[in-house]
């Protein structure tokens, strides 16, 4: 079967690249990827059965968000060529809020099945960029153009159960909607974590032998509410806990957060963004993972933490409860109160047996529900049903 994937931005989205890499090789995949590099190679082989085609696009920043503007003539030319010359059986698109989501609908007369994957409904209550301007514009888009775009697709895949309910409210029939989360490569994570030198990594970040570690991984932006991690550390220090927080990530709030952390007696370490082994080293030395965000989709960092056997404390928003099973793989905070986060962290530190049990449950939950082998099977069923309709 020949598939065309449309990636909406320069970032390699897991809904596109992660899935493409794990689908069986019987699928020949072309990924259309936006690029603003003049004179760059027009394409390259990612794997034997995966070819990435770069298509001219413009990029601009607006309120700390990157906007991709496809050059429609170039994109339509590529898409029509792929559909006709390569006998494309299905077009798989990521995210309705990008202009690239409109492209397959413009060539609908070619009669190729279309599928779109979404991780959030922008502008809808519970989904926020952290900017009132962007959220307001997003709300207008979703309630007008966005919902029309979604209804035009043959299949709408959402990453978590709550999002399926919201999509239905926009008028997309239930039979068109499927819930399929992003997958995670647990074998790859195991390879990273197998040879971690715990003592070396702890020394690297200035940890004493008796210090517990709370880990946050993500952008340092308002919507993530990283200040809650720092304020919680201060409260735990006041109660004489030997504790340190690792903040893995970067963003426009870093200086502000570093100033806030100055009162935490050097017990907050900012590492900047880390990747690969360095990132998983931090998971390996952590005792618990914390995500106090105001808004999330289906956070990959929670999947990573669970795969590493960590209990998590996270805000009960959107796709988070699909990963953090309340009181089984971690704790969910409903009221966003710092006291609740502090209480749950204290419980995990005081009850080591419970913390280990939750970490074990988290790993099992991820293996059972989020491994790529399970995710690809679900997509294969949809591909076959759409192609043979």
Secondary structure, DSSP 8 states (H G I E B T S, - for coil): -EEEEEE-SSS--IIIIIHHHHS-TTSEEEEEEEE--TT--SEEEEETTEEEEEEEEEEEEETTEEEEEE-HHHHHHHHHHHHHHTT--EEEEE-TTSTHHHHHHHTGGG--EEEEEES--TTSTT---S-HHHHHHHHHHIIIIIHHHHHHSSEEEESSHHHHHHHHHTT--GGGEEE----B-HHHHHHHHHT--HHHHHHHTT--TT-EEEEEES--SGGG-THHHHHHHHHHHHTT--EEEEEEB--TTHHHHHHHHGGGTT-EEEEE---HHHHHHHHHH-SEEEE--S--SS-HHHHHHHHTT-EEEEE--TTHHHHS-BTTTEEEESS--HHHHHHHHHHHHH-HHHHHHHHHHHHHHHHHHTBHHHHHHHHHHHHHHHHT-
